[in-house]
Every structure is written in structure tokens, then in C-alpha cells.
Amino acid sequence: MADGLETKRQDDRPRAAGDRGDAVAYRFGAAVIAVDAGDRESARWLREFLTPWFTLETARETGPRVRMVASAQRFAELAARQLQTATRPVPCFSLDSALVSYPGWSEPDGTTVVADGEYGCYYRVQGAEVEIVARPDDRVARIGLLRVVRELATLDALAAPGMLDLHAAAFVTRGRAVLLVGGKRAGKTTLLAHVLASGQAALLANDRLMVECGSLRATGVPTIVPVREDTERRFPALGRGLPRRAVLLHAGELALPEAVAWAAGARLVISPTQFARQLGAATAASAPVGVIVFPEISSDESMWSLQPVARDEGSTRLVAGLYARGSGPRERTVFQAAAGEAASAEAQIALAQRVASAVPLVHCRLGPDAYRGHARAWLRALPLGTPTST
């Protein structure tokens, strides 16, 4: 197996500390977040979703803390409080195309309460302490837990100098990370599935990653994988044996007869671990950057073509691929108090320009028959270089 790759086989392992529902800590780079997932099954789900990109540690006395509470009474009390209180939009999560805000209010003790109607939970935020209140057995609220842990970790990571935040898919092959940078419908996910199904690569990221510009090492950020109909049609293994919203369930729950009812839905939505597992691929937490590929669906090609990209053009393309570029300037979120200040947009642009000058850059045109046959030839054609120091 290539350097830095970690194969995930979760069904036949004994349960570790992070599966028991007690307080553990998740590390992402220098960030360490103490997490009490509230119950054993939610803890196992979170561990499966975040691993190997986040690693488990013993919880510390200091630093950000997240606690999930499943209580019908507490949830009803907060719902009643929301109806009686004048709310305001509270910025919560920086996604690529939007800054997500939810209605919230402030309590007399300084706690900010946010109502996440999308995922059926409330966030009670006081400094570095976050409590998530949900109804019992509501698996949808697990996404709220994931979002909070990931937001705290990525905010902390971005407070460090030299950390570039990219909207990109990525895989590791021959010990190097191949970054796929492009807008929506550029073909990133389908190309990623094609490569992973070949058995020649491991999943690094499906939508977001960070590059430490000093070492030029890329680290994946685990995000939900919505699978488009055309991608599932090309790679039917992605949905084979899974309910449509498999993302809500861990591997043990997926084996239960009631899994389909728990995760009913129209569109296939899975976790990064499930994405790799369905394609028979391993996962990788990080790897040095070998090449940046800018994919593009093209009617001028029948198969595919690769062309080198000049540094100036590549820099412009990479800047366009900055995470949250489409949502406007980064605003301070309710979770910012628990982490450092993120780098400015200007600083992120400068970092993108540095990275573009240090690694090979390639434009990839993808024709209608680009995924016919094995991905081996495409992988061999990649100019996997050794990055130069920035």
C-alpha cells in the first residue's frame, strides 16, 4: 500500500473509546476538540465519519468541548423558548457556496442559542463550550454534531499561518496527493470515483482539503458526499446495498433490517468512508501534493486530454477554487470564540499563488467516454512531481 494510506475495515473491529459514547478528543492538525456524543451509536457514527482525517486522543481539561444531549424535555423547552423570543440570524457554518445562518438568541448568562431547523437540533454556545440538544433517536441530528466538531477544528486550523483552504477533491497515488480543483459540475466527483474504482488510489478528500504551504502537505476534510444521478449511473457500486441516505448510519446500523426505513430518501447521500468502501478503495489522511488538476467537462474530447497550465493561469484557477469563495467574505461565526481568527481572503489568495508556483498544474478535458476502460492510463499520464519549497 502506498505511503500514508490507511485501509478502513470497521465492521470486524472491537469498539474503541470513541465508540462508547464517553468523552474523547478528536485531533485535526493542532486542533483538539473534546467530544461527548451522548450515546454509543452516535459516537461510533462520528468516529466512522471522521476517521482517518481526525484522530482520537484522551480528552483534555482545556480547549473546545462539544456535548450532545438527546432529551425530549430539553428540546421542547428550547422550542417553546424560541417561540417566545425575538430571534436574529446567527452565522454558524462556512460552506463553500454559502454562509449558513440559523435563528438564535442570547440568554441572560451570555449563552447563545441557535435553532438548526435543517437538522433538528439546538446549539447552546458559551465560549468554547457547545451543547447540542436533540430529540431522542433522531439520527438526522448527528449531522449537526458533525458540523460543530468540524467547524471548530477547521477554524482552529485556519488560524495557523500558511494554511490554504481549498474546495477540491483529492486522492493519493504513488505516495503523492492529486488535487482536483474546479467548480460545481466540473467532473471532480465522477473522476474521483473512476480513479478510486481502479484500485490504484486512496481517497483523500471528496470536497474540501487544506494544504500546509510550508511543507506542501494536503490534509482531507471529511464532508458529506451527495452522489449525482449520472455519477451513480456510471458507478452503480456506489449505491449497491445502501439506503439512499446511508450517511446517517454507521456500518453496524447499515446491516440491520430497519436501515432502509431509517435512511429513506430520493438521492444517494453517503459519507466519505462509505464512498471509498463502496468503490473498494482505501482512505488517506494526508500526503504531499504531487500535482493539481483542473478538470473540465468538454464536448471537444471523446476520451480525455491533459495539458500543462501556465503559472499565471493556474494561480487564477486555484484562487477561484478557494473554499467558501462563492459565499463572499468570511464572517465571524458563533463558534469563532472557541478558535482563533481565520486568515483573511487576501492572505488565502497569496497562499494559493504560492502553491501554484510550487507544484505541477494540469488542465484535464473530460469527454463523454472519459471513464470508459481502466483509469490506469490516465494515472500514468499525470506529471507527479516533487513539490518545490514555498
N, C-alpha and C positions, 0 to 999 in steps of 0.2 A: 504494500500500500504506500502511496506517495507520502512524503514528509508532511506532517501537520494534519493528516486525515484521521477522522475518528468514526468508525462504523457504529451505528446505533442499533442495538438489539434490546428492546426494553421488556418484551413480554416474559422472558425467561430469566430475569434478574431478581435477586432478593430486593425488597424495598429498602431504600436508603433513607437517611434522615429527612431529606426533603420531601419524601412521600408520606410522612406520618402525620402531617398537619401541625407539627410543632414549629416553633420559631427557628428559622435558619437564616443564613445570609446568602445573597446572590452577588457575585462579583462580576463586574463588566469593566475591564480595564482597571483603573484606580478606584472606581465607584464600588461601594459595598452597601447593599440595601438589605436590612433585616426584614424578613417576611414571615408572617403567620397567616397561612392560607385558610385557617379556620377549620378545615376538615381534611381527612386523609385523601379523599378522592380529588379535591381541588388542588391539594398540594402536589399530588402525583401528576395531575394535568399540567400544572405550571412548570414543574420540573421537566416534563417531556417537551413542552413548547420551547423553553429557554435553552436547554442543553443541546450542543456543547458551547454555544456562544457565551452563555453565562455559566460560571462555575459556582459550586456550593462551598460555603465556609460556615464555621461556627458563628452565630450571631454575636455582635459586639454590643457593648453598653451604650456607645455613642453612634451618631450618624443617623441617616434617614431610616424610619421604621414604617412598615405597612402592615395593617392588620385587617383581615376580612372577617366580618361578623354576619352570620345568617340568622336573622331574627325577625319573625313576622311582626312582633310588637314594636321593635325599634323602627322597622321600616314604616309601619303605619303611623307612628308618632312623627317621623320626619315628613311623611306625605301630608299629614294634617298641618304641620308647621309651614310647609311650603304654600298651602292654600291660604294661610292666614298672613303671609309675609309678602311684602313687596320685594320681588327678586330683580336681579340685574344680570346681564350676560357676563359670565366669568370665563376668561380664556383658560383652557385646560390642556389641550394636546396639539402639538405642532405636527400635522401630517403633511404629506408632500404637496397636495393641492389646496389645502385649507387649514386655517387655524380653527380648531374645534372649540366652540364655547357652549356652555350649558347655563341654565338659570341657577342663580345662587344667592346667598345672603350671608350676613355676618351675625354671629351670636354675641351676646354681651361679653363673653370671656375671650373674644378675639378669634374664635374658631370660624373658618369659612366653610359653609355647607353648600355643596353643589349637587344638583339633581340631574343624573345622567339617565334621561328617559330612553335613550337609544339602547342601553344595555341593562336597564332595570336596576340601578343601584344609586346610592348616595355616597359622596365623598365628603368626609369631615377632615379638614386640613387645618392643622395648627403647627406652624413652624415646620419642623422636619418629621412630624407625626401625621400619618394619613390612616384614617379608619374608613373602610368600605362597608357599608351596610346594605345587605341584600335580603331578599326573601329566601327561605329555606328551599334547597333543591332546585334553585334557579341557575342552570348551567350557563345561561347567557351572561350572567354577571361575572363569570370567570374572565371574560374579555376586559371588563373594567379593571379587574385585578391586574391582568397582564399589562394593560395600558399604563397604569400608575407606576408599576415597577420599572417598566421600560422607559417611561418618561423621566423618572428620577435618575436612572442610570445614564441615559444619553445626555441629559442636561449636564450632569457631572462630567461626563467625558468631553463635552464641547467646551467646558470651562478651562480645560487644559490647552496651552498654546500648541499650535501646529496640528490640530485635529480637523480633518476635512470631512464633511458630511455630504454623502452622495446618494442621489436617487438612482440606484443601479442594481442589476442582478449580477451575480458572480459565481464562478466555480473555480476549483483548484485542479490543475492537471500538471503532471511532471514537476510537482513541488512549487508551482507558481500560480498566483491568482490571475484569472482573466476577468476583467470588469466589462460588463455590457451596459453601456450608458446611452440612454435615449428617452424620448418622451413616451407617452402612452401610445399603444398600438405600433410601436417601432419593431416589435417582434422579440422583445427580450425574454419573456417567459417561455414562448414556444421554442426559441433557440436554446434556452437553458434546459428545457425538458429533453430536447433532441440530444444534447451533449450528455446529460445525466443518464439517459437510457442506453447510451453506448457502452457503459461500464468503464469509461476512460477518465471519469472526473468525479469529484465530490462537490456537493452543494455548499457554497459559502454564504450566499445571500440571494433572496428572491426579489427584493425591492429596495433595500437600504443597506448601506455599509459605511464604515468610517475608515479613513486612511490616515495613519500617523505619518506626517510628512517628513519627519527626520529619518525614520527607518524605512519609509515607503511600504509599510505593512498594512494590509487591509483586514478588517475585522467585520464579520457579518452582524447585522442587527435583525433578530428574528421578527418577522411580520406575517400577518395572515396572507394566505395565497388564494385569491379568487381566481378560479380557472375559467377562462373564456370557452365558449362552446367550440370554437374552431380548434383550440388547443386540445381540448378533451377528445375531439373527433380524431385528431392526428395521433394522440397518445391515449387510447382508451384505458390503458393500465392505471392512469391517474385516478379514475373513479371506480375501478373494479373492486367490488366487495365493500364499498364505503357508503354510508348515508350521505345525503347531499351536504349537510353542514357538519361533516366529520370533525371540523376544527374545534367543536365544543367538547369533544370526548377524548379521553386518553386511550391508550392501546387496550387496556383491560376492559374498559366500558364498551369499546367497539366490538368486542367479542360477545356481548350479551344480546339476547334476542330483542330486547326493547330498544336497542341503539337507534334503529330507524325512526321510531316514534320520537325519541329524544331529540334527534337532529334532522327532522324533516325540513325540506326546503327545495327550491327550484334549481338554484345554481350550486355547482360544486364549489365548496369553500373548505380548504384544508390548512393544516399547519405546515411549516417548513419541514419538520421531521416526517410528517405523512407524505409530503411531496417527494422527498428523497426516497423514502421507504417504498412507495408505490412504483417508483422507477428503478428500484434495485440499486440505488446509489448510497454512498456514504455521505457523511456531513463533515465539514471542516470549520473550525472556529476562526482561523486566521491563516494568512500566508503572505509572503512578499509579492508585490504586484509585478506581474510579468509583461502584461500588455493591456491596453484599454481599447475596446472595440466599440464602435458606434454603429449599431445595426439599423437597417432601414429596409422596409418592405418596398420592393421595386418591380415594376412590370417590364423593365428593360432587361431583366435577367431571367433565364429559365431555371437555373440552379442557384448558384451563389458566386460572389466575387469579393476579393479583398484588395483594397488599395491603401497604401500608406497615406497618412494625413499629415499635412504640414503643421508645425508647432503653433502658428498663429490661429489656424482654423481649429486645431484640436483644443487649444485653450478656450476659444469661444464656445465650442461644443461642450467642453467639460464644465464651464461656468453655467451653461444652460441646464446642466444635469445636477446642479446643487440641490440637495434635499430642501424641500419647503420653498424653493424658488418661486413656484407658482402661487404660493399663498401670501406673498408680499413680505414686508419686513417682519422679522421675528418679534412678537410681543412677549412681554413678561407674563408667564402663566402662573396659576395659583400654586404650582409645585416648585416655582423658582426659588423660594426661600430655603428649600431643603438642598439646593445645589448651587454651584457657582454661576456666574453670569456667562451666557454663551457668547461665542465670538460674533462680532458684527458681520453684516453682509459684506462689507468691504474687505474684512480680514479673510472671509471664506473665498472671495474672488481671488485674492492674492495667493492663497494656498492652492487653489485649483490651477492657477497659472504656473506655480512651481512644479506641481505634479506633472502637468502636461509637458514640461520641458525635460522631465527625467525618465520617462518610460516610452516605449513604442506606442504609436497611435495608429489605428486602422479603421477604415470605413468598410463596412460589410453590407453589400446589397444582397437581399434575400428574395429570390424569385419564387414562383408557385411550387416548384419542385425542389426547393432548397433542402427539404427534410426527407427526401427520397434516399433510401440506402443508409449506410452507416456514417456516423459523424467522424470517423477516423481521419478521412482525408482533410476535412475542414480543420480538425485539431492540428494535424501535421503542418498545415499551411500557416498557422499562427506564428508570428515572429516573437517567440517568448524570450525576451531579453533579460539581462540582469540590470535592474534599475540603477541609475547613477545617483550620487548623493545630491540632495537638495540643500 
